[in-house]
Amino acid sequence: MSRKKRAAKAKNSEKRHDGPAKKYDLTAKNNELFVKYYKGQNIIPESEWDAFYATLQKILPVTFRISGHRAQAEELLNTIKGKFFSSMLNVKVDDEVVPPPKNLTWYPNELAWQLDLSRKSVRSSECFSKLHEFLVAETDCGAISRQEAVSMIPPLLMDIKSHHKILDMCASPGSKTAQLIEYLHSSCAPGELPTGYVMANDTDNKRCYLMVHQVKRLQSPCCVIVNHDGRRFPKIYTNKNGKNPDYQLFDRILCDVPCSGDGTMRKNFDVWSKWHPLQGANMHGLQCKILQRGCQLLEVGGRIVYSTCSMNPAEDEAVIADLLRSSNGAMELVEVADSLPGLKFTRGLSHWRVMTKVGEWLDDKDKIPANLKTQYKETIYPPSPEEAEKFHLERCMRILPHHQDSGGFFVAVLQKKHHLPGSKEAKQEIKEASGENSKAEETPASDDGNKAEVNGDKVDSSNNTESADASGDRGKKRKTEDDLDEPEAKKQRMFGYKEDPFLFMQADDPIWPQLRDFFGLTQDFNVNQLMCRSAQGKRTIYFVSDAVRNITECNEGRIKFINMGVKCFSRSPSPMVPDCDFRMATECLNTLVSTVTKRKVSMSWQDAITIMSEENPFIQKLSEGLQSQLHAMPPGSTLFTFTPSEKEPVPKCEVSFCGWRGKNSVRCFGSRPERAHGLMLFGEDLGEINRRVEERKKAKKLAQEEGQNQDNSSAVSTVTAAAGVDGNDEDKPPPCEDDEEGKQEDEGIMKEAQTEETDEPLNKID
């Protein structure tokens, strides 16, 4: 760079930094338009307004729930209440009593809790600090999910059974999807798989990968993640019947749509300065289309739950009214007021007002200025008195922040009574009723699932909020289910979709006899449910449910599958194990426990603690019963299980983990958080465990130093054994040959997770 250019650059730099630096003020939590708009809606009684507005200006408390589908949920709850919550009563920080943990009474089985903890409380109190460390560890292993309280409500209202086919239309970041998976598994016996599945969809590709990271903790083979625009979500074929394939209608659908997000002001502070009335009007059209498509994909008798993190009637009741109006009685609102005892909410509105971006009321839809007609659809206005009486909008639920110290939220539950007007099924019913025998004309379903790019964020910025669906649909005929389908000739390419294929294993695959014979897989284990991502050099083998496998094979090339199933086996060749090059993966533990017969051993209470707390303990340290079982089998991947008995009643649940049986020692394959979770179930103090681990590390280092000084390998072995240090490195299991693509994917997920917004509060405890 020349001298003149450097001087000019320095001069411009001085100009840019001239004057005091501007500060980003987080305390400016006020919006006059917001006040005028919501006071005009009469959502909040005048006597409650001050409490409502003051609550919006406070930081949102931390809430978490215990994963209900796990067998250890009750044991984990007892540990939390006994070890942590009991010591947090009447705790003072700077002479102020810190509120104790609060149970969310409307969430079943005491599995959801609220903590009013500040960072100062965590730093100043030992009991809060221990709870913080515990929650972080349990979250990492999937036993606990930190999630906003109101976000837990929609899945609870879906009444999920294990046989249901469930669609989450706008699933990212995945906290509600995780709940759906839990409820799908909750009624199944240990080792039993649901016959249903969860299909989680999002329009944003990057957020789909964030969702992979979220749901992977649930370790479910019954979940599949796809990437499509919710407004044009394609039909899911269930067979390959040429031009007239059967397609899947879902039993339950969650429609948690993108919204303006004014119910999230307590955690997303920028909403205060960016909010204006036009945001709701702009989102209205998009929300109507997503809900309409969801109802088309719903089975008759099925249930769809519509929810937003907005309190705005334009995004809430107006969307529901538009659907009920167009469905002509096919959809109806379900009364769910008594479904969650203890939940405080207000009833839905039948009348509301419309406001311009600058704060002017537009109460008459026939007098909308010409320049605003594309922004304010007629459907955004309240229904007529006759429609209001028929729609029963009072069955909707609005959660207000000041009622139970939460965020703002809206939820409505709808049921499908019969097929929507204009659908092929409805036409067929009319023809059958009139005595006609001819079949309704069949039109192939559209393969296009991504014709428009729409931000899938739950809280949209003002940029995309103002532009979303601003063109409007006034005067246009509403599309029926048939209209939304397109001929095969118009099939479009899925641009940017570069996922590796999902290849299912066949019985003649040379790897299958290795796995079947070495691990002793039961006869009912279906080889066709094993899957890999490359035909050559199979390094990782995944397991999916039979239902997920079927929809994957029937929709290959037309559905943008992102992820499915759980890792079941990883290639890990070892000269100690010539009969099988694979070892079991912890992610598929729930399935392997009931299907593996040859490589499974039973352990005692003390054995479990020894194996999980030490890195590579010698077999001679274990009980005689476990020693005899291990000596009866060759080295290799092994499944360790503990079953409570009269002699060892604690914990009151089965505990299992994948490990390695070496020549002289054993090893637990669980990650550090997973091992900490297991030790906690056995009543161990993690602080004491960490202290012993540090002592063993120091002893091992001392042994190595003394051995080097003596230049005698036997001296190293003697000192190591005397110190009780783990087994030698030669006896440790070989590393897995994980795919490079998988490693890059995980790295990408973690990078995105550090920058993307999630459903969690900003004051999350980690």
N, C-alpha and C positions, 0 to 999 in steps of 0.2 A: 504494500500500500504506500502511495506517495506521501510526501510531507504535507501537501495541501489537503489531501483527502483525510489524513489523520487529524489535521487542525479543524477541518469542517465537522468531522465526527465528534470531536471533543466539544466544539461549540454547541452543537445540537444537543449533546448530552447534558450540558449545563442548563440549557433552556428547559429540557424535560424535567430536571430536578429542581427547577426554580420554585421556591415557595414551600410551605409546609406539606409534609406527606399526608395523603388522605387515609383515614382509618375506616375500616369496615366495622360499622356499629351494629353489634348483635342485640343491643338493648332497645333499638327502635322498633318496638312491637306494637304498631298502631296502624290502622288503615281506615280512613274515614268512609270510603266507599263501601268497605266491608260492613261497617257499623250501620250505614244507611240501608244497605240491601237487606241484611238479615233482620233488622228491626221492622222493615216493611213486610217481611214474610210471615211474621207472627209465629215463628217456630219456637222462639224462646219467650216465655212470659216476661212481662216488664219487671216483675218482682225478682226474676232470676237472672236478668241481663248482666248485672255487675259481677255476679259469681261466675257466670259463663265466660265473660270476657277476661276476667282475672285468671281463670284457669287456663285459658288459651295462652296466656303470657308466661306460664310456668313451664319448667322443664318436665318432660314426660317421664314417669317412673319406669324402672326396669321391670319387665315381666318375663317369666319363663314357664315352660311346661315340661313335665316329665313324659318321655315317649311312652304312650300307653300300650303299644302293641308288644312290647318286650316283656318277657316273663319276669325280669328283675324289677319292673316298675314299682311294685308294692314294697319290695325290699329297699329300693333306693329311696322311696318316700319316707320309710321309717328311719333310715339313716339320716336323712336331711333334717327331719323333725327332732330326732333324738340327739344328734351330735352338734347341730348348728343352731337351729331355731330356738331350742330350749335355753341356750346361753345368750340369746340376743334380746331378752326381756329387760326393760329398764336400763338399757345401756346409754350412757351420757357421753357426748362429745362437746367440749367447751360449755359444760353445765346445761346442755340442752339434750332432752331425751330423744333418742333416735327411734322413729316408729318401728315396731317389730315387723317381720314378714307377714304379709296379709294374704290369706287364701282367697282366690277368686271363686266364690261359692257357686256361681253358675256353671263352672267347668266341672265335669263329672269326676268323682273319686279323688278329690283334693289334689289333682295333678297339675294345677296351674297356680302360680304364686306371683305376688307383686312385692318389689323391694323399693323403698324410698331411700336409696343410698346415694350419698354424694361421694365424690372422690376423696374428700376430706375425711369422711366417716371410714372409708376403707383404709386410708393411711393411718388413722389415729387409733383404731380399735383392732385388737388382735383377733377377736372372734369374727369381725367383718372381713378382715384380711384373709383368714382361713377359708371363709365362705366364698370369697372372690376366687381364690385359687382352685377351690373345689369345683365351682361352676364352670370355670374356664376348661378344666380337664374333662369334665363330664360332657360339655358341649362338643369338644373335639372328637370324642368317641361316639357321639350320637345319642347318648342316654338322656340328654337335656337339650331343648331347643329354646333359644331366646327369641321371643316373638312378641310383637305388640298385642295387648289384650284383645282389642276389637278385631284384630286380624284372625283370631282363633274362632270367631263366631260362625262364619259361613260354612266351613266343613261340618261343624256340629249340627247344623240344621239340615244336612243332606240325607241323614238317616241311611248310612252306608252299610251294606251287607257284603259278605265275602264273594258273592257271585255277581256283583254289579260290574258293568262296564262303565268306567268313569272317564269323563273328558274335562280337563282343566284348560279352558280356552285361552286365557292370558296368564300363564302360570308363573312367570319370573317375578321375583327372585326365587320362589320355590318353597316358602315357609308353609303356605296353605297346601301345596302339593304333598309336602312331607306329612301333614296331618291326614290327608286323604289316604296315603299309603298305610299309615298306622291303623286307621279305622278299617281298611280293607283286610288287614291281617288280624285284627283284634279278636275276632270270633273263631279263629282257626286254632286247632290244637298244635302243640310244639312239633315242628317238622312238617306240618301240613301246609300246602299251598292253596291260596284262594283260586277259584276258577275264573274270577274276574280280573281286571287290570286297571291301571291308571295311565291314561295318555295325557301327558303334559305338553302343552303347546305354547309357543311364544313367537311373535313376529320378528323379534330381534335376534339375529344369529349369535351375537356375542353373549347376550343375556341367557340364551339357551345353554351355553357352556358354563356360565355361572350357576345355573340351575343343576347341572350335572354334579357340581361340587356339593350342592346342598342336599340333594336326594341320595347321593352315594352313601351317606352316613346311615341311611335306613336299611341298606343291604337287602333290597327287595328285587327278586327276579320278575316281578309283576308290574314294572314301570317302564314306559317307553317315552322318550322325549322327541318331539317333532318341531319343525320350524316352518310355520305357515301364517299367513294373514288370517286372523280370526273371522273377518267379514266374509271371506271366501274359503273357509276351511273345507278341504275336499272330502268327499265321501270315502269311507274306509271299507274296502272290499273284504268279504269273508270267504270268497272262493274265486277261482279263475274260470268262470263259466262263460268264456267267449265274450260276445257282445252284451250279454244280459247277466252280469254277475250280481250276486246278492251283496248287500252292503250293510254295515253295522249301524244300528241306532243305539244310542247310549241310554243306560238306565238312570245315570246321574250326571249332571253337567254343572260345573262351577264357572260362572261368568263374572269374574272380578275384573272389570273393565278399566282401561286407562281413564283418568279423570283429572280435574283441576287440582285436586288434593288439598282443599282448604281445611279438611279435617286433620291434616298432618302438621299444622302450624307449630305444634309443640316440639317437633323434632326437625322439621325442615323450615328453618327460620327465614329463608329467602322468600317463602310464600307471602309473608307479611307485606313486602314491598312490591311484589309482582302481581298480586291478585287484583282482578277487576271483573265486573259482571259478565263481560263478553266471553270469558274463558268457558263458562258452563254452556253457553249457547253454541260455541264452536265445537265442544266435545259431544254435544247431544246427538248429532247425526251419526258419528262413528259408533257411539254406544248403542244406538238403536239398531244399527246394522249387525253388530256383533251379537246382540241378544236375539235378533230375528234369526240369524244363522244357527245359533245354538238351539233354538226351539225347533228348527227344521231337522236337526240331527238327534232330537230327543225321541225316545220310545214313548208310545202311548201308555199312560200310567206312570211315566217317569217324572223326575223332579229336577228342576233347574233353579239354581240360586244365583240371583243377580246382586252384586255388591259394588260399592264405591267407597273410597276414603274421602268423600265429599258430602257436605250437608246441603248442597244446592239442589232445590227441587227440579231445576232444569236438567240435571244429570240423574235424578233419582225418580221421583213420581212421574215426571213427564215422559221418561223412557218407558216405564212400566205401562202408563196409559196408552202410549202409542202402540205397544205390542198387543195389549188387550183389545184395542180398537180394531186392529188389522186381523187378529186371529179369529174374530167372529165367534167367540165362545169356545174355541179349541183350547185356550189356555185360561187358567184361573189362579188367582192368588190363594195361597194356603194360609190358614190361621195358625201361627206358631208362637203366639204370645205366652203359652204355658210350657213351651219346649225347654226353656232354660230358666228354671226357677232361681230367682235372685238377681237376674239381669235387669237393669233399669234402662228403659227406653221410652221414646214417645211414639205415638201412632203416626202413620203416614197422612199426608195432607191431601185434600181434594181441591184446594184453591191456593194459588200462589201468584206472584207478580213477576213481570219481566222488566229488566232495566238495561239501558244502553251502557256502553263502556264509560261514558262520562257522567253517569248517574241520573239520567232522565228515565222516568217510568214510561213503559209502552204497554198500557193496560188493555188497549183495544187492538186485536190482531188484524182487524180490517183497516186500521189507520197507520200501518207501518210505513215509514218514508220509503220511497222507491230505492234510495241508495243503501237501505238497510235490509231489504227483503231477502237478499242472499245470505245474510248472517242470522236472521231470526226466522226459523221455520214455524209454520202454523202448529206443528206438533209439540212445540215447546210450551204452548199455552195450556192452562188447566182444562179439564174436560167440562162438558156441559153438565148441568145438574142431573139430567137423565143418565148420562154416561157415568157420572160419579157414583150414583146409586147402584149401578150395575157392576162397576169395576171393583168396589170394596178396597179402595186404596188405603183405608185405615189398617189393613192387614200388613202393610209395610212397617218396618222398624227403623227408627233413627236413633242412634246413640249419641248423646251430647256429652262433651268433655267434663262438665262440672257435676254430673250426676254420680260418677264413680271414678273420677280422676283418671280419665282415659283420653284417647283421641276421639275425633268425630268420625262417624261411620253411618252407612246406610245399607240395609239388606232387605231383600224381598224374596220370598220362596214361591215358585209357580209350579203348577202341575199340568201335565198335558192330558186333556180329557179325550180328545180325538185328533185326527190328522188335520193339519193346517189347510185352510182353503187354497185350492189350486195345486196341491201336491198330487202326485200320481196315485198315492194310496186313497186320498179323498175322492178323486175322480173314479177310481175303481169301485169304491163303496157306493157311489151314486149310481153307476152303471148296474151293479149287482142288485141294488134296491129297485131299479126300474125294470129289471128282468133281462137286461142285455148280457150276453155271454162273452162278448169280445173283450179281450184284455185291453187295459189302458195302454196307450202308446208309450213305449219305453224309450227314453232318451239317455244315452250314455252319460255318466257323471263326468264332471270337469276334473281334469288332472292339474289344473292351474291352482296353486295354493299361495301364490305370492305376486299378485298383479300390482299391488300398491304397497309402497313402503310406509309403514306407520310406526311411530315410536311406541314400543311396548311398555315404557316406563309407567308405573302407577301414578307418579306425580310428574306432570309435563311442565316444561318451561314455557314462558310466555311466547317464545318464538314458534314452537310447533303447535301450541294451543290455539293461537289465533288463526293459523293456516289450516288446521285440521277440518276437513269437510266443509269449508266455507262456501263452496259452490252451491250447496243446497239441492233439494229434490222437489221443490214446489212445482206442482202441476204434472209431475211424472207419475206414471202408474207404478205402484209398488210391485216389486218382483216376487213371484211365487217361487216355490222350491224348484219347479221345473225351469223357470227362467234363469236361476242361478247356475244350472248345469249347462255345460257347453259341449258341442259335438267333439268327437275325437279329432276331427280335422283341424280344430282350432287349438289343439294341445300345444302348450308353450314349454319351452325349455326351462329348467330350473337353474337359472344363472347363479354362479358363485357356489353351487353345491358340489363339494369335492370330498365328501365323506368316503372312507374306505368301505368296501362292501361288507354285508353281514352274511357270512357263509356258515350254514348249519352242517354239523357233522353227520355222516351216514354210518351205518353199521359196518360197512366194508372199509372204513378208514383205518389204516395201520396203527394209529394211536389208540383207538378205542379198546382193543384187547389189553394193552398195557394198563390203562386206567381201570378197566373192569376187573381184571384179575388181581392186580396189585392191591387195590383198595377194597376189593370185595364188594363192589356196588350191587345193591339189591336188584332183583329181576324187574321190578317195576320202574327202575331208573331208565328214562327214555333218552337214548343217545341223540335223538333228533333235537333235543332241547339244549345241546351243547353247541356253542357257536364260536367262531374265530373271525378275525378281521382280514386275514390274508390266506390265500390258498397254499402258499409255500412258507416253510419255516414257522410253523405254528408255535409261537412263544407263550401266548396267553389264551386260555380257553374260558369262555364265559358261559353262564347258565341263565336261561330264560324260562318263563312258564310256557305251557303249551299254547295258551291263548295268544301270548305275545309273539311266539314263533309263527303262528298261523297268520296273523295280520301282517307280519313282516314279509313272509313269502308271497302273500296274495297282493301286496301293494309295492313290490319292488320296482323301482324306477319312477314311481309316480308320487310317493310320499317322501318328504325330506326327513328321514330318520337321522337323529343326532346321536342318541345313546340309548342303550337298553341293557337290561340284565345286570348280573354281578359277576365279578371275576371268580372263577371256580378252581382252575388249575393253572399253575405257572411252570414253565419249563425251567428245570434246575438240575441238569445232569451232574452226577457224582459217581466216581469210581466205587464208592461204598454201596451204591444202589444200581446194579446193572439191569434190574428188571423193569425199571420205570424211570423216565427222565423228568417226571413232573411231581410237583408237590401241591398239597391243598392250600387254598387261599382263605384267609380269615373272612373275607367279604361274603363267602358262600357258606359260612358256618352253620346257619340255621337249617339249610338243606342237607348238608353233609352229615350232620349228627344223626339223621334218620336213615341215611342211605349207605353209609360206610360201615362195613362189618369186620374187615380184617385188620385195619390199621387204627383200631380204637381201643383205648385202655381206660380203666377206672382209677381214680386217684383219691387219696384221703384229703381231709381238711389241711393238714400240715404239708402234704405234697404240693397242693395247689399254691400255697403261700411260698414255698421254697422255689418252685419253678418260675413263678411270676416275679419274684423279688430278686432273684439272682440271674446273672446273664447266661451262664452255661454250667449249671450245677452237675456234679458227678452223680451217676446213677446210684452209687453207694450211699448217698445222702438221703435217698428216698425210702419210703416204707417197704417192708419185705413184700407185701402184696403187689405193689407197683413194680418193684424190682423183678419179681418173677414174671410178670406180664411182659415187661420190656425185654428180658432175656429170651423170651419165647419167640420174639420176632426179630427179623433182620433190621439193620439201620434204614432210616428213611423217614418220610413225612408221616406224622402220627397225630391222631386226634385224642386229646386228653379231656376227660369228663369227670365232673363231681356231681353226685346225686345225694341229697340230704337223707339222713336216716335217723333212727332213734338214738344211735350212738353219737352221731354228728348232725344235729338238727339245724345248724346255722352254717350258711344262709339257707333260707327256706325255699330256694329255687335251684334249678340245675344251672351249673356253670361249666362252659366248655371253651376250649381254645385250641387252635392248630399249633403244632410244634414239630420238633425234630428229635428223633432218636438216633444219636451218634453211637460210636463204638463204646465210649465210656461215660458219656454225659447226655443231657437233654437240653432243649431250648424252647422257650415260648416265642411264637412268631408275632404276637400282638404288638402293636405300637405302644409307645410309652403311655399315652392316655388310656388305651384299652387295658393295659396291665394295671394301671392305677385304679381303674374302675373295678376290675376283678378283685384286687386286694381290698378295696373299700367294702365290697360285698362280704368279704370274709372278716370284716371288723378290724382290719389293720390300720394303724396310724401311718399316714403317708409321710409325715415328717420323720418318724422313726425309721421308716423304710429308706428314705433318702439318706439319712445319717449312716445307716449300715452300708449302703451302696458306696458312699464316699470313703468309708473305712476300708472296704474291699479294694477300691481303686488304689488307695494309698499303699495297701499291703502288696498289691500286685506290682506296683511301680518299685517298691522297696525290694521285692523279690528279684525283679529283673536287674536292678542296679547291683545287688549283691552277687547275682549270678555272673554278671559281666566282670565284676571285680575279681571273682574267683576263677573266671574263664572255665567254668565247669557246668555243663548243662544239668547234671544230676543235682547240683546245689540249687539251681533254679527250681527244679521240681520239688525238692525237699522243702524249701522255704514257702513255695506256693501252696503246697498241700497243708503245711502247718498253719498258714494264714487263712485257710478256708477259701481260697480264691477260686474262681471259675476254672472250668476245664481248658485244655490247651486249644490253640487255634486250629490245629489239624482236624479236630473232632467237630468243628463248627459246620453248619450246613453251607452248601455252595450258594452263591447269589443267584437270583432269578434273572433270566434273560428277557427282561421286559422290553416291549417294543419302544423304539425311540419316539414313535408318534405319540404313544401314551405319555411318555415323560414330558414331551413338549406341550401336550395338551394340558397336563396338570400345572406346568409352569405358567402357561397362558391363563389358566383359570385363576391362579393365585394372584397374578398381576392385575387382572380385571377386578378381582375381589377387593383389592386395596383401593380402587378408584371409583367403582360403581356404587350408587346408592342402593340400599337394601330396605327390607321391611323393619329392620331393627332400629331402636331409638339411637339418637346420636350420642346419648350418654351411656352407651353400652359399657358393661363393666370390664371388658377386656381392653 
